[in-house]
């Protein structure tokens, strides 16, 4: 995979500014979203946490990589039935 190397936080924000992410006035914050995506991409690209599974209540911000629902939270759905 070919990517770009960003030296530090200042360079990262400059890069996002060049792409126009800082001018978008939408929710969720595009700078935060693209930064989190870049971090996750870097982790995957380097092969870190390969066998990691994210366990959550199903909230969208945790739907990355291999994802499993927490059984404690799944119980709430049973009571709704």
ABEGO torsion letter per residue (X at the ends): XBBBBBABAAAAAAAAAAAGAAABBBOBBAAAAAAAAAAAAAAAAAGBGAABBBBBAGBAAABBEBBBBBAAAAAAAAAAX
